[in-house]
Amino acid sequence: MGPGGNRGWLLRLVIAFGFAQGAVSMARPAVSYRALALGADERAVGVIAGVYALLPLFVAVPLGRRTDHGRCTPLLLAGVVLISGGCALSGVAGSLPAMAAWSGVMGLGHLCFVIGAQSIVARRSEPHEQDRNFGHFTIGASLGQLVGPIAAGALVHGPDRAATSALALVVAGAGAAVAFTSLWRIERRTKAASRTARRDRVPVHRILRSRGVPAGIFISLAVLSATDILTAYLPVVGDQRGITPSVVGVLLSLRAAATIACRLVLTPLLRLLGRAVLLTLTCLTAAVLCAGIALPVPVWALGVMLAVLGFCLGVGQPLSMTTVVQAAPDEARSTALALRLTGNRLGQVAAPAAAGLVAGVAGVAAPFVMLGVLLLLSSGIALRSPAGLQPVRRLRTRPSRPKSGGTGAAAPRDGKGRGGGGEKPGVRFRA
């Protein structure tokens, strides 16, 4: 799968991701409403939501291993099937255990799709294109996160929440299936990896010790945790301050729209500041703004804060993807991306639990202060690890020919996939 070239594949991937993410973002609140209609209390709703993130924790790395030495499209197709099935079957489930099970299936499908899609972007992009392409790729997620909750809110209404939430889940399943229409010619066919290559797996501890990988994982975890907790707790803050649900919905949509805007202008920002400085500044600004949400500011000021916060949070995810991809060994890039997603899912499980504990002790504004501290740590990590957060220039070598050919053998490659033909290891450049 050669990098560079026409980027029609990226547009199709963004469209597919938009439908898949939109279905998940539509289904998750609908699952909560349906669970409540089936008699769940707050604790049961939390368990069902946690299963979505918990199940992928155990399968992310094996899926990444499989993708390192195989094709990615089967994982995309499996992801769409699981998302669509998990959404639709949640709509017809008649018990809370069944709801939890299908929520886990939905989470597994989302994980499959994201690992496959991110691996395709990594393979089909030149190193200097990865920040831009990952930024454009995540626009699909932002669009889905923008449209999904609005669609769920439009369908789930009236006194019969059980019926309307079931309808929303079935519609979400149908929406996910639309992603199939864009999954054509996403990747180029390649020869299957040899058994020797499949056995030559890079240990997880070596990936985690690669400079830049831990920083990328932690920054991604912090940014995603901030987004999730903001979505969960802003309605509670609004209720305490007398802000109507419709206004809260507009505020959350404003945050999502600002994230999309950020990713559209990510490339010029990188040229201006470089990856490490951009990550440091945006994480630091987001930390201050998250803590500021705890203050009793007027609605217009809250809207401004959320718009700037959404812009800042839009930087972390795509740049952390590039950081992890370029820091990890070439033969373990999908596994490294899976480790990053494992960190994300761990944050989705642990951060809401910690936020709930903090809110119970210190009040509903306390989780935003906690997020500020987490993002402040992220800015410190970005500042202390500038070299590990800069793109690495790699030289591609031609594949080696059989020994019988006698000539044309490729230059030896080190553990990072760089050619041995005179390249100095560790050469870096600013984005």
Secondary structure, DSSP 8 states (H G I E B T S, - for coil): ---SS--HHHHHHHHHHHHHHHHHHHHHHHHHHHHHHTT--HHHHHHHHHHHHHGGGGTHHHHHHHHHTS-SHHHHHHHHHHHHHHHHHHHH--SHHHHHHHHHHHHHHHHHHHHHHHHHHHHHS-GGGHHHHHHHHHHHHHHHHHHHHHHHHHHS-SS-HHHHHHHHHHHHHHHHHGGGGG-SS-S-------HHHHH----HHHHHHSTTHHHHHHHHHHHHHHHHHHHHHHHHHHHHHT--HHHHHHHHHHHHHHHHHHHHTHHHHHHHH-HHHHHHHHHHHHHHHHHHHTS---HHHHHHHHHHHHHHHHHHHHHHHHHHHHHS-GGGHHHHHHHHHHHHHHHHHHHHHHHHHHHHHH-TTHHHHHHHHHHHHHHHHHHH-TGGGS-B----------GGG-S-----B-TTS-B-SS--TT-B---
